[in-house]
């Protein structure tokens, strides 16, 4: 059958069948001797489908590899750029049917539909990753080489049955992602940060740095942005904490969201930004654009790494310096991790009240130490007392986000910076999450409570029209079960 999208070329020979690597199965652990320690699960993560299903998948994988090569040789890719999705799906279905008939391969209707979908994903999307990207229950995708793809569901890692044919197949998908945003990854530049079309965060490290095959991590971007009400409903924090944070953001206090990797810092920052008045001009600065601000007047900036010649870099600090000349009411930096901390603190101290950023730290006090270290690493020669005075006058509130051992994410502390006492920055904790136990299925028992300390900014809240009731500062106690 002739098609307008098919190249006029001699038919290609069938590609040789590729061997599909099997997932290794670890030997069972020996029975533990008597001990006070809890027995540890020794069995390696594995996928164990029935043999019949496994063989079917292997056969389908080999057929897909053959058809994909044939499609790339037969499809007129230039013409496909103008084709609609329906036309492209129909074209792939037609060509694959012809090839299957030529090869004498018989598939049932369900397998044909699955095959056509996977071929469409290979030609236009991200191949094996497409299924995981469309799965709403998956929050993270972690690729450890072509034969091992982990996913995170509800805070727990699971090994999926998704695999790539080989390292070349995986590298082709990586190149497709990074080239779409004008970046590159190869032996001379073996790691890269990028974003997918839907805003998901993408990071990759390739051989020779990645020893056993390319390492890929994708932090999926939620289509439905979580707001304050959603986070309260999910138990990330309480209504009283939400009221306090609304007052803090609305009265233009400078806020830092602190936490570890995957603790929900960006989600928290997005939620807090919903309290900003729609009339304010906001500028955001990020390495990879992730923030979703709903205000009308938002200017988004993204830093840029150097090119192949080592030129053309635009650092977060360059963006921040330029942002100060663009009449912002607030500046939001996606993450402060280097010398841009100097300009961020200067902005907070010189009329850009209500600015926000995130940092990596395990507690509010650690967050202050991180800021001091970043200033020192920037090569600024300042006495430690002057550094701490700058931080204490710039930062008003530190919100600590944490991912707990059961996979849940909580706002574990809200701390105010109240000034200096001698050479030490004085701080007071207003709210905290207190753990009191663990259920048999390893779910954390705990509750949010005020510490009993009245906010240092209570008078500011009142003057701005946010007169919070004293009851929100009263502590609560939850007995251990």
C-alpha positions in Angstrom: 0.0 0.0 0.0 1.4 3.4 -1.0 1.3 6.2 1.5 2.1 9.9 1.2 4.4 9.7 4.3 6.4 6.7 3.0 9.8 7.1 1.5 10.4 5.8 -2.1 13.2 3.5 -1.3 14.2 -0.2 -1.5 12.8 -2.3 1.3 15.2 -2.7 4.2 16.3 -6.1 5.4 14.9 -7.3 8.8 17.1 -6.3 11.7 18.6 -9.2 13.7 16.9 -10.3 16.7 18.2 -8.7 19.9 18.8 -10.6 23.0 16.8 -9.4 25.9 18.6 -9.3 29.2 16.7 -10.9 32.1 16.3 -9.3 35.5 18.7 -11.1 37.9 17.1 -12.8 40.9 19.1 -12.7 44.1 19.5 -15.9 46.2 17.4 -16.1 49.3 19.1 -14.9 52.5 20.1 -17.4 55.1 18.0 -17.6 58.3 19.1 -15.0 60.8 20.5 -16.1 64.2 19.0 -15.0 67.5 19.5 -11.3 67.8 17.9 -8.1 69.1 18.1 -6.6 65.6 15.1 -6.7 63.4 15.4 -9.1 60.4 16.3 -7.3 57.2 14.8 -8.1 53.8 17.7 -9.4 51.8 15.9 -10.2 48.6 16.9 -7.9 45.7 14.2 -5.8 44.0 12.8 -7.9 41.1 10.0 -8.3 38.7 8.6 -11.9 38.5 5.9 -12.3 35.9 4.8 -15.7 34.8 7.1 -17.4 32.3 4.5 -17.3 29.5 4.0 -13.5 30.0 7.8 -12.9 30.2 8.4 -14.8 26.9 5.5 -12.9 25.3 7.0 -9.6 26.3 10.4 -10.6 25.0 9.0 -11.6 21.7 7.0 -8.3 21.5 10.2 -6.4 22.3 12.1 -8.0 19.5 9.2 -7.3 17.0 9.1 -3.7 18.2 12.8 -3.2 17.6 12.5 -4.6 14.1 9.5 -2.5 13.2 11.0 0.6 14.7 14.1 0.3 12.5 11.9 -0.3 9.5 9.7 2.7 10.3 12.7 5.1 10.6 13.9 3.9 7.2 10.5 4.1 5.6 8.9 7.2 7.2 9.4 10.6 5.6 10.2 12.5 8.8 10.1 15.9 7.2 6.5 15.4 6.0 5.6 14.0 9.4 6.3 17.3 11.1 3.2 18.7 9.4 1.0 15.6 10.1 -1.6 15.5 12.8 -1.5 12.9 15.6 -4.4 11.0 14.0 -2.7 10.9 10.6 0.6 9.8 12.2 -1.0 7.0 14.2 -2.8 5.7 11.1 0.4 5.9 9.1 2.4 3.9 11.7 -0.4 1.3 11.9 -0.5 0.9 8.1 3.3 0.5 7.7 3.6 -1.8 10.7 0.8 -4.0 9.3 2.6 -4.2 5.9 5.9 -5.2 7.6 4.3 -7.8 9.8 2.6 -9.3 6.8 5.9 -9.4 4.9 7.6 -11.1 7.8 4.8 -13.5 8.4 4.3 -12.4 12.0 0.8 -13.0 13.3 -0.5 -10.9 16.3 -3.8 -10.7 18.0 -5.7 -7.4 18.0 -4.7 -6.4 21.5 -1.0 -7.0 20.8 -1.2 -5.0 17.6 -2.8 -2.1 19.4 -0.1 -2.2 22.1 2.6 -2.5 19.5 1.3 0.5 17.5 1.1 2.6 20.6 4.7 1.7 21.6 5.9 2.5 18.0 4.1 5.8 18.1 5.9 6.6 21.4 9.2 5.6 19.9 8.8 7.8 16.9 7.3 10.9 18.5 7.7 10.5 22.3 10.2 9.1 24.8 9.8 5.5 24.0 9.5 3.2 27.0 9.3 6.1 29.4 6.0 7.4 27.8 3.9 4.8 29.7 5.4 5.9 33.1 5.1 9.6 32.3 1.4 9.1 31.6 0.8 7.1 34.8 -0.6 9.6 37.4 0.4 7.4 40.3 4.1 7.7 39.5 5.9 10.7 41.0 9.6 9.8 40.2 11.2 7.7 37.4 14.8 6.5 38.1 16.7 4.7 35.4 19.8 2.7 36.4 21.1 1.6 33.0 18.9 0.2 30.2 17.6 -2.9 32.0 16.6 -1.3 35.3 13.9 1.3 35.7 12.5 2.2 39.1 9.4 4.3 39.9 8.2 6.0 43.1 4.6 5.5 44.1 3.3 7.0 47.3 6.8 7.7 48.5 8.0 4.1 48.0 10.4 2.9 45.3 9.4 -0.1 43.1 11.1 -1.8 40.2 9.0 -1.5 37.0 8.9 -4.0 34.1 9.9 -1.2 31.7 13.3 -1.7 30.0 15.3 -0.3 27.1 16.8 -2.5 24.4 20.4 -1.4 25.1 22.5 1.6 26.1 22.2 3.1 22.6 18.4 3.0 22.9 18.6 4.8 26.2 21.1 7.4 24.9 18.8 8.1 22.0 16.0 9.0 24.3 18.3 11.1 26.5 19.6 13.0 23.4 16.0 13.6 22.3 15.1 15.2 25.7 18.1 17.5 26.1 18.3 18.6 22.5 14.7 19.8 22.7 15.8 22.4 25.3 19.0 23.4 23.6 21.4 21.4 25.8 23.8 18.5 25.2 25.2 15.5 26.9 28.2 13.4 25.8 31.6 12.1 27.0 33.0 15.7 27.3 29.9 16.9 29.1 28.5 13.7 30.8 25.8 15.2 33.0 22.9 17.5 32.2 19.8 19.2 33.8 16.8 19.8 31.6 13.0 19.7 31.6 10.4 17.8 29.7 7.7 19.4 27.6 5.2 19.2 30.5 7.7 20.8 32.9 9.0 17.7 34.6 12.5 17.9 36.0 15.1 15.8 34.1 18.7 14.9 35.1 21.0 12.5 33.4 24.6 11.3 33.8 26.1 9.1 31.0 29.2 6.9 30.6 32.0 7.0 31.3 31.0 8.7 34.5 28.0 6.4 34.9 29.7 3.0 35.1 26.9 0.5 34.5 24.9 2.5 31.9 23.3 6.0 31.8 21.6 7.2 35.0 18.4 9.2 34.5 16.1 10.7 37.1 12.8 12.4 36.3 10.8 14.3 38.9 7.3 14.3 37.4 5.4 17.6 37.1 1.9 17.3 38.4 -0.7 18.6 36.0 -3.0 19.6 38.8 -0.9 22.0 40.9 -1.3 21.3 44.7 -2.6 24.3 46.5 -2.7 25.2 50.2 -6.1 23.5 50.6 -4.8 20.3 49.0 -1.7 20.2 51.3 -3.8 20.7 54.4 -6.2 17.9 53.2 -3.2 15.6 52.6 -1.8 16.3 56.1 1.3 18.2 55.0 0.4 20.9 57.6 -2.6 22.2 59.6 -5.1 24.9 58.9 -3.6 27.0 61.7 -0.1 26.8 60.0 -1.7 27.7 56.7 -3.3 30.9 58.3 0.1 31.8 59.8 1.8 31.4 56.4 -0.8 33.4 54.7 -0.2 36.2 57.1 3.6 35.9 56.7 3.5 35.9 52.8 0.8 38.6 52.6 2.7 41.0 54.9 5.8 40.6 52.7 8.1 38.7 55.1 11.1 37.0 53.4 10.7 33.2 53.5 13.1 30.4 52.9 11.8 26.9 52.3 14.4 24.4 53.6 14.5 20.6 53.1 16.2 17.6 51.6 15.9 16.1 48.1 12.4 15.1 47.3 10.9 16.7 50.5 8.5 18.9 48.6 10.3 22.3 48.7 9.2 23.4 45.2 5.6 22.2 45.9 5.6 24.2 49.1 7.0 27.3 47.4 4.4 27.0 44.7 1.6 26.8 47.4 3.0 29.8 49.3 3.1 31.9 46.2 -0.7 31.6 46.0 -0.9 34.1 48.9 0.8 36.9 46.8 -1.4 39.7 45.7 -2.3 39.6 42.0 -1.2 43.3 41.6 2.4 42.6 42.5 5.2 42.1 39.9 7.0 38.9 40.5 10.2 37.7 38.9 11.3 34.0 39.1 14.8 32.7 38.6 15.4 28.9 38.2 18.0 26.5 36.7 15.1 24.6 35.1 11.7 26.3 35.1 9.3 24.5 37.5 7.4 27.1 39.4 3.8 27.6 38.5 2.7 31.0 39.6 -0.9 31.9 39.0 -0.5 35.7 39.3 -1.0 38.0 36.3 2.3 39.8 36.4 5.0 37.1 36.4 8.4 37.3 34.6 10.2 33.9 34.4 13.9 33.5 33.9 16.0 30.4 33.4 19.8 30.1 33.7 21.9 28.6 30.9 25.0 26.4 31.0 28.0 27.1 28.8 28.2 25.9 25.2 30.7 23.4 23.7 33.4 26.2 23.7 32.7 27.0 27.3 31.0 30.3 26.5 27.5 31.7 26.7 26.8 30.7 30.3 24.1 32.7 32.1 24.3 31.9 35.8 21.5 32.3 38.4 23.5 35.2 39.8 23.5 37.0 36.4 19.8 36.5 36.2 19.4 37.8 39.8 21.5 40.9 39.1 19.5 41.7 36.1 16.2 41.1 37.9 17.0 43.8 40.4 16.9 46.3 37.5 13.5 45.2 36.3 11.4 46.8 39.1 10.2 43.6 40.9 8.0 43.7 43.9 9.1 40.2 44.8 11.9 37.9 43.6 11.5 34.1 43.8 14.6 32.0 43.3 13.8 28.3 42.6 16.9 27.2 44.6 19.9 29.0 46.1 23.0 26.9 46.0 25.9 29.1 45.2 27.3 32.6 45.0 23.8 34.0 44.0 23.1 33.9 47.8 24.8 37.3 48.1 22.5 39.0 45.7 19.5 37.2 47.1 20.2 38.5 50.6 20.9 42.0 49.2 17.5 41.9 47.4 15.7 40.9 50.6 17.5 43.8 52.5 17.0 46.5 49.9 13.3 46.9 49.2 12.2 43.6 47.7 10.4 42.4 50.8 8.4 39.2 50.4 11.1 37.4 48.4 11.3 33.6 48.6 13.8 30.9 47.8 14.6 27.2 48.7 17.8 25.7 50.1 19.0 22.2 50.9 19.2 21.7 54.7 18.0 19.4 57.4 16.8 22.0 59.9 16.3 25.7 60.3 19.6 26.1 62.1 21.4 24.0 59.4 19.8 26.3 56.9 21.5 29.3 58.5 24.8 27.5 58.5 24.3 26.7 54.8 23.8 30.3 54.0 27.0 31.2 55.9 28.9 28.5 54.0 27.6 29.7 50.6 28.7 33.3 51.3 32.2 32.0 52.3 32.4 29.8 49.2 31.5 32.9 47.1 34.9 34.3 48.1 33.4 37.3 50.1 35.8 38.4 52.8 33.4 39.4 55.7 33.6 38.9 59.4 31.3 36.1 60.6 29.3 38.6 62.7 28.7 40.8 59.7 27.6 37.8 57.7 25.2 36.7 60.4 23.9 40.2 60.8 23.1 40.3 57.0 21.3 37.0 57.2 19.3 37.9 60.3 18.1 41.2 58.8 17.2 39.6 55.4 15.5 36.3 56.4 12.4 36.4 58.5 11.0 32.8 58.3 12.4 29.4 57.6 9.9 26.7 56.6 11.3 23.2 57.0 9.9 20.5 54.7 10.8 16.8 55.2 10.2 13.4 53.7 9.7 11.0 56.5 10.6 7.3 56.6 7.1 6.1 55.5 7.3 8.2 52.4 5.0 11.0 53.6 6.0 14.6 53.3 5.4 17.0 56.2 6.1 20.6 57.0 8.1 19.6 60.2 8.9 23.1 61.5 8.2 26.8 61.0 10.9 29.0 62.6 11.2 32.8 62.9 14.5 34.7 62.9 14.2 37.4 65.5 17.6 39.1 65.3 21.0 38.8 66.9 22.1 38.0 70.4 25.8 38.9 70.5 27.4 36.9 67.6 24.6 34.3 67.4 21.4 34.5 65.3 18.4 34.2 67.6 15.5 32.0 66.4 12.2 30.8 67.8 10.1 27.9 66.6 6.4 28.6 66.2 5.1 25.3 64.8 6.5 21.7 64.7 5.6 18.2 63.8 6.1 15.9 66.8 6.4 12.1 66.3 5.0 9.9 69.0 5.1 6.4 67.5 5.0 4.0 64.6 2.2 1.7 63.5 2.8 -2.0 62.8 2.9 -1.2 59.0 5.5 1.4 59.6 3.3 4.5 59.3 4.4 7.4 61.4 2.1 8.5 64.2 2.4 12.2 65.1 0.7 15.6 65.1 1.4 19.2 64.4 1.5 21.5 67.3 2.3 25.1 68.2 5.2 25.5 70.6 3.4 28.0 72.7 5.6 30.9 71.5 3.8 33.9 70.2 4.9 35.2 66.8 7.5 37.9 66.8 5.6 39.4 63.9 2.2 39.5 65.5 2.0 43.3 65.6 3.0 43.4 61.9 0.2 40.9 61.1 -2.3 43.0 63.0 -1.3 46.3 61.3 -1.7 44.6 57.9 -5.1 43.2 58.7 -4.2 39.7 59.7 -5.0 39.6 63.4 -4.5 35.9 64.1 -6.2 34.5 67.3 -3.9 33.7 70.2 -5.3 30.2 70.2 -3.3 29.1 67.2 -0.1 29.4 69.2 -1.4 27.1 72.0 0.4 23.7 72.0 -1.4 20.4 71.6 -0.3 17.0 72.9 -0.9 13.6 71.3 -0.4 10.5 73.5 1.7 7.6 72.1 -0.3 4.5 71.1 
